[in-house]
Amino acid sequence: MDQKRSTLNLFDNIDLATELRLGLPGTDDQPEIKISISGNKRSSSEIGSSTCKDEEESSFSPPAKEQVVGWPPVRSYRKNILQVKKTELETGSGMYVKVSMDGAPYLRKLDLKMYKSYEELMKGLQEMFKCIIGLYSEREGYNGSQHALTYEDKDGDWMLVGDVPWEMFISSCKRLRIMKSCEARGLGDFL
Amino acid sequence: MVYSLPEEVLEHVFSFITSDKDRNVVSVVCKSWYEIERWCRRKVFIGNCYAVSPAIMIRRFPEVRSVELKGKPHFADFNLVPEGWGGYACSWIDEMSRSYPWLEEIRLKRMVITDESLELISTSFKNFRVLVLSSCEGFSTDGLSAIAANCRNLRELDLQESEVMDLSGHWLSHFPDTFTSLESLNMSCLGSEVSFSALERLVAMSPNLKTLRLNRAVPLGKLSTLLQQAPQLVELGTGAYSSGIRSDVYSALSKAFLGCKELKGLSGFWDVDPSYLPAFFSVCSRLTTLNLSYATIRSPDITKVINLCPNLQRLLVLDHIEDSGLNALALSCKNLQELRVFPSDMYVADANVTLTEQGLVSVTQGCPKLQSVLYFCHQMSNSALITIAKNRPNLTCFRLCIIEPRTPDYLTHEPLDIGFGAIVKHCKNLSRLSLSGLLTDRVFEYIGTHAKKLDMLSIAFAGDSDLGLHHVLSGCESLKKLEIRDCPFGDTALLANVAKLATMRSLWMSSCAVSIGACKILSRKMPMLNVEVIDENGTLNPKLDNCLVEKLYVYRTVAGPRSDMPGYIWTMDRDSANKI
């Protein structure tokens, strides 16, 4: 209350064309400054209409945990790029795909989101299956090694792992198959 | 006596004075200096395109070669300014096409420009050299085709962060075979693929190309080809920085970067595959600017890069850098002048990202030349802010965004008043400040008392009463731009400081407590201001003086009310449909 008193004193000597008060018409000499400010745009216009109608005391309330327009102050350009990434990677609680290895009695499941690159994926697979997946080369696929890594994509086609950028790969990979190199030669021959 | 020097001598002397501020000062010395100066002014900067009209500019400065204009208020960047607000370049381009045949440079920021205007530019100015469209919109790649086809002497085409309607990637092919003058091209904002052969051809015939910023759609495999054609590049923006497991791509890229001995700035880095990062390590020791703010790589990878860049002056990065990366920055980059840390998650603190106030404190401690900071984080304390202020009194720009509004000091649960108070007290040359966190009127008292060189202030979710705003308006002598959202500031402070508003470029207030009545009074008292009330929701009743306005934009002008206001803007001068 004291603070408000001093506010009023500060402005005592200022000539206002009309007697401007912060309070509503009909209130007494000590107008209370109570304005509901929230980040929600809807609330702001509610303030507008409620102040015009009648005395409605709305007290200070913190903003809801919903998205406030224009906050945080990051340009939409930037927001869009990062949000797209997030939703791509966060559909559900994991990106589990079945992994089969030729000759193994049962399949495994692996969360692709645990890996950030092909290198990490290879390492993970090699540990899981205790095998060696050969080095990928663009020209020859996995030729020259014991196993080759392939995946089934969204269209149901079996593809060699490693041709496309990582992000593209994980968004289209439905399942993985570690093939014996001799069988995989068919895939490489098309290149 | 000075005033008996011949005109030619004075003109020659003035030609060494290039800064706008100095030029303006020169022009008010006396009538003859005003006349001489106006005939030889070659560069004009207009910070608010509605502050003056094209006719007035042309009448006063008949021999201009370079024009820079800014349109929409800064908060338009964050979607606070509704569609159709204004900032149209059309009338400016039209009039300049008639009166400035020798115009060489046009720089626009936050303006709306059409393909027709771009075509007009391309055909009206025979010596046109520089087109910069920063955060602009309203045009398509067709407009760019016209620029490419007709501007024979074009040196710089920069589309920084503009919204371009991407109709075709073939606009690049419109550069004729005889076109060799290109020095700078920034097309990083374009969404779709450009014709790669056209790009390659352009790079090959541009021996003076120093800056090339590609868009995301340019694959990494093609980057090495371009770099081999342009080893003289000083600034490079990559496209997408990943390519599957392609050892051939990696080695070609590595080799190409080795050849770039002049490279000082790198940006781009969308979709980064960390295994490709070492390809550019050979240029790191020369890098002065590095923009990794689109790269979602983790702290260890970022740290590896930073440790190789001792000459870094400017770093833009995501909060993935974490405190550990910032500590490395503080140790390795003693020439750092500017740091910008952007949030990777807009709303909730990512549990995997440990970026706190400590990282910023480290950098301010370790980097003696640090002047400019933009920092997004989730927690802050007064003690950290005080330490920062004492560490870095040479700060000129301090923009702190604590993501959750009204967050108090996480240690003491107090408001952050004294922390920001220390910033303005110690950093005597502070010209730009953005506040956040829990703040009372006290912080504004500190700002009004100490921030005498402050030029621009951004306030959100802060303050208790009009006293806060009053402190700022009455105390900040150098204040030119004030933007406020969601603060309990209203009529009393505004009307107590009307004269101040005429010394400022602009004032923006949204979701505050300003009434229609006050806007009417302000309009009447200050005819040199345009007082524009934005009512997007259509709830405004201009007869009820107590009605609060949604958004208010006030700016000084010598051009009178503008003629291109949309239906949701109300002013005192409009016809009854939109009259306040």
HADDOCK unambig.tbl for C-alpha pairs under 7 A between the chains (distance, minus, plus):
assign (segid A and resid 7 and name CA) (segid B and resid 467 and name CA) 6.44 0.50 0.50
assign (segid A and resid 14 and name CA) (segid B and resid 496 and name CA) 6.78 0.50 0.50
assign (segid A and resid 35 and name CA) (segid B and resid 488 and name CA) 6.83 0.50 0.50
assign (segid A and resid 37 and name CA) (segid B and resid 486 and name CA) 6.18 0.50 0.50
assign (segid A and resid 37 and name CA) (segid B and resid 487 and name CA) 6.97 0.50 0.50
assign (segid A and resid 37 and name CA) (segid B and resid 488 and name CA) 6.97 0.50 0.50
assign (segid A and resid 38 and name CA) (segid B and resid 486 and name CA) 6.74 0.50 0.50
assign (segid A and resid 39 and name CA) (segid B and resid 486 and name CA) 6.34 0.50 0.50
assign (segid A and resid 44 and name CA) (segid B and resid 511 and name CA) 5.80 0.50 0.50
assign (segid A and resid 44 and name CA) (segid B and resid 550 and name CA) 6.85 0.50 0.50
assign (segid A and resid 45 and name CA) (segid B and resid 550 and name CA) 6.77 0.50 0.50
assign (segid A and resid 48 and name CA) (segid B and resid 547 and name CA) 5.34 0.50 0.50
assign (segid A and resid 48 and name CA) (segid B and resid 548 and name CA) 4.77 0.50 0.50
assign (segid A and resid 49 and name CA) (segid B and resid 547 and name CA) 6.96 0.50 0.50
assign (segid A and resid 51 and name CA) (segid B and resid 546 and name CA) 6.96 0.50 0.50
assign (segid A and resid 51 and name CA) (segid B and resid 547 and name CA) 6.50 0.50 0.50
assign (segid A and resid 52 and name CA) (segid B and resid 544 and name CA) 6.85 0.50 0.50
assign (segid A and resid 52 and name CA) (segid B and resid 546 and name CA) 6.07 0.50 0.50
assign (segid A and resid 52 and name CA) (segid B and resid 547 and name CA) 5.50 0.50 0.50
assign (segid A and resid 70 and name CA) (segid B and resid 78 and name CA) 4.53 0.50 0.50
assign (segid A and resid 70 and name CA) (segid B and resid 79 and name CA) 5.63 0.50 0.50
assign (segid A and resid 70 and name CA) (segid B and resid 80 and name CA) 6.12 0.50 0.50
assign (segid A and resid 72 and name CA) (segid B and resid 346 and name CA) 6.64 0.50 0.50
assign (segid A and resid 72 and name CA) (segid B and resid 403 and name CA) 5.91 0.50 0.50
assign (segid A and resid 73 and name CA) (segid B and resid 78 and name CA) 5.84 0.50 0.50
assign (segid A and resid 74 and name CA) (segid B and resid 78 and name CA) 6.43 0.50 0.50
assign (segid A and resid 75 and name CA) (segid B and resid 77 and name CA) 5.52 0.50 0.50
assign (segid A and resid 75 and name CA) (segid B and resid 78 and name CA) 5.56 0.50 0.50
assign (segid A and resid 76 and name CA) (segid B and resid 78 and name CA) 6.78 0.50 0.50
assign (segid A and resid 82 and name CA) (segid B and resid 344 and name CA) 6.62 0.50 0.50
assign (segid A and resid 117 and name CA) (segid B and resid 273 and name CA) 6.61 0.50 0.50
assign (segid A and resid 118 and name CA) (segid B and resid 245 and name CA) 6.88 0.50 0.50
assign (segid A and resid 137 and name CA) (segid B and resid 246 and name CA) 6.93 0.50 0.50
assign (segid A and resid 138 and name CA) (segid B and resid 246 and name CA) 6.10 0.50 0.50
assign (segid A and resid 162 and name CA) (segid B and resid 244 and name CA) 5.15 0.50 0.50
assign (segid A and resid 162 and name CA) (segid B and resid 245 and name CA) 5.09 0.50 0.50
assign (segid A and resid 163 and name CA) (segid B and resid 244 and name CA) 5.24 0.50 0.50
assign (segid A and resid 163 and name CA) (segid B and resid 245 and name CA) 6.49 0.50 0.50
assign (segid A and resid 164 and name CA) (segid B and resid 243 and name CA) 5.97 0.50 0.50
assign (segid A and resid 164 and name CA) (segid B and resid 244 and name CA) 4.47 0.50 0.50
assign (segid A and resid 165 and name CA) (segid B and resid 242 and name CA) 5.53 0.50 0.50
assign (segid A and resid 165 and name CA) (segid B and resid 243 and name CA) 4.28 0.50 0.50
assign (segid A and resid 165 and name CA) (segid B and resid 244 and name CA) 3.87 0.50 0.50
assign (segid A and resid 166 and name CA) (segid B and resid 244 and name CA) 5.62 0.50 0.50
